[in-house]
């Protein structure tokens, strides 16, 4: 077990080395979070729609993603996007993560849409609005607002899951920790250090989500 | 029969939820400017009947004619039909993320493609009519139940419907707030609006209705002018029901 002062020393020494990987972790999380949200919204709408086969298609996607390990999905999707479609490393990795989190985000949106009182749809319809107009103008704005806290949590999960991109040659936080530990044979130190990086970012995001939640709650009263 | 236009005709309407037959062979006719009040115990099918008339529930049998036109829900443009038939709900169903004014102008702007300016002008007039002009820019959550329901009425009127359906509009209100909503509805009746109202307010029914229909177990058991239904009911079931609610 490395001593505390040793870990701190190494933390300070390697701090500059971690800056680029840290940025890449943020970029991966942000890109896959945004794309995953779009995918999630589309599949949530498909799931609650009356389009033929729509709900079935959404179920299939969600079942496949929930039923297989993330690391397997990342390898399959990454090599699919990278080798078959040739999207480049960053976007192949981001899209792999996006397709994964999209399934969970779809379930968040679906739950929020279905939590809106049925009377809202009926009121829209009774005014002569179409089901699509009512969904877009009345249901979705309320559902999206309710989705924000669980979306924040999903984003935090995604940030941690992005560490798996280390296994597909992405030079992000965890991959830097692996490299340094291999170079120095001081594995424990660098894995502890990278854990601190993740923890600090996660705590920061948790705080942001909480603040956002409080602000939204205020708007309700 | 007078020559007034028949606004709603329902023929042999049937509706079931699973194994439960909620409406058994309902027929009725409402002419222009008439106010029909549906009374009856809960579960007798009153709400289901008016929800079928604007196709929030789909009938299982029979025919519905709106302004003489037979409506086949599979082919008809239900949005067009519902623009002619306004509906007011027991729980108001205002849009909580929109201000009072935005609630009222939503459908005119989105469906009728009116300009916001024009729609707002008309909306403010409607809000004045229901006595809530000064509440135009607040959110529904800050209104009392009675105010909410009056906004809901204004919102429905903004689409200039020919027919208004009311589904227990005062049942969710505190007793002291019932009067203001009934007053708004009376005003509409005086202006000649064609209305079907589901309510437990018997005094209101007696005063405003042209026809009272007593529903029992999915049928219209008795139909007549209010003085006849209230003073001299033909059916034993009607008498029992009235005895219970008028006590």
Interface residues (C-beta under 8 A of the other chain):
Chain A: X117 X119 X120 X122 X123 X124 X125 X126 X127 X128 X129 X130 X133 X137 X138 X141 X142 X145 X220 X221
Chain B: X54 X56 X78 X79 X80 X82 X83 X85 X86 X87 X89 X91 X93 X94 X95 X96 X97 X106 X107 X110 X111 X141 X152 X155 X156 X159
